[in-house]
Amino acid sequence: MHLPSLAVAMLIMLAGSLYPLLFTRADARVDHGLAMALFMAMSAGFVRGVGFIPAAPLWRWLFSGWACLLALLVAATLKFLH
């Protein structure tokens, strides 16, 4: 298990479920780029967090802790730009 990735995934899942306005802009429209980045971070976090490491190099990188961190940084950048 990789607890930091799993914690990030759980936090995104709970925050998005309890406060869906997290995925919206100031004008109450959905920010699809932000949602995509957060869902990518959540997916990578869950896959890596439960300890699964894919065999293929591309999938291994897409579902790594580093990919989770990169997606979180993209989401933070998009959130603060709007």
C-alpha positions as CSV (number, residue, x, y, z in Angstrom):
1,M,0.0,0.0,0.0
2,H,1.1,3.5,-0.7
3,L,-0.7,5.6,2.0
4,P,-0.1,9.1,0.7
5,S,-1.7,8.3,-2.7
6,L,-4.6,6.5,-1.1
7,A,-5.1,9.4,1.3
8,V,-5.2,11.9,-1.7
9,A,-7.7,9.7,-3.5
10,M,-10.0,9.3,-0.5
11,L,-9.8,13.1,0.2
12,I,-10.7,14.0,-3.4
13,M,-13.6,11.4,-3.4
14,L,-15.0,12.7,-0.1
15,A,-14.6,16.4,-0.9
16,G,-16.2,16.0,-4.3
17,S,-19.1,14.0,-2.8
18,L,-19.7,16.4,0.1
19,Y,-19.0,19.6,-1.8
20,P,-19.7,19.2,-5.6
21,L,-19.3,22.9,-6.1
22,L,-15.5,22.2,-5.9
23,F,-15.7,21.3,-9.6
24,T,-17.3,24.6,-10.7
25,R,-16.1,28.0,-11.7
26,A,-17.1,31.3,-10.0
27,D,-20.0,31.6,-12.5
28,A,-21.4,28.2,-11.4
29,R,-20.4,26.4,-14.6
30,V,-18.6,23.1,-14.5
31,D,-14.8,23.4,-15.0
32,H,-14.2,20.3,-17.0
33,G,-10.4,20.7,-17.0
34,L,-10.3,20.9,-13.2
35,A,-12.6,17.9,-12.9
36,M,-10.5,15.9,-15.3
37,A,-7.3,16.7,-13.4
38,L,-8.9,15.8,-10.0
39,F,-10.4,12.6,-11.3
40,M,-7.0,11.6,-12.9
41,A,-5.4,12.3,-9.5
42,M,-8.1,10.3,-7.7
43,S,-7.7,7.3,-10.2
44,A,-4.0,7.2,-9.9
45,G,-4.2,7.6,-6.2
46,F,-6.6,4.7,-5.8
47,V,-4.6,2.4,-8.1
48,R,-1.2,3.1,-6.6
49,G,-2.7,3.5,-3.1
50,V,-4.0,-0.1,-2.9
51,G,-0.6,-1.3,-4.0
52,F,-1.3,-2.3,-7.6
53,I,1.6,-1.6,-10.0
54,P,0.8,-2.3,-13.7
55,A,3.3,-4.2,-15.7
56,A,3.3,-2.1,-18.9
57,P,5.5,1.0,-18.6
58,L,2.9,3.5,-19.8
59,W,0.2,2.3,-17.4
60,R,2.8,2.1,-14.6
61,W,3.5,5.8,-15.1
62,L,-0.1,6.8,-15.6
63,F,-1.1,5.2,-12.3
64,S,2.0,6.1,-10.2
65,G,2.3,8.4,-7.2
66,W,4.1,10.9,-9.4
67,A,1.2,11.0,-11.9
68,C,-1.1,11.6,-9.0
69,L,1.0,14.5,-7.8
70,L,1.3,16.0,-11.3
71,A,-2.5,15.8,-11.7
72,L,-3.0,17.5,-8.3
73,L,-0.6,20.3,-9.4
74,V,-2.5,20.8,-12.6
75,A,-5.8,20.9,-10.7
76,A,-4.4,23.5,-8.2
77,T,-3.1,25.6,-11.1
78,L,-6.5,25.5,-12.9
79,K,-8.4,26.3,-9.7
80,F,-6.3,29.3,-8.9
81,L,-6.3,30.6,-12.5
82,H,-10.1,30.9,-12.6
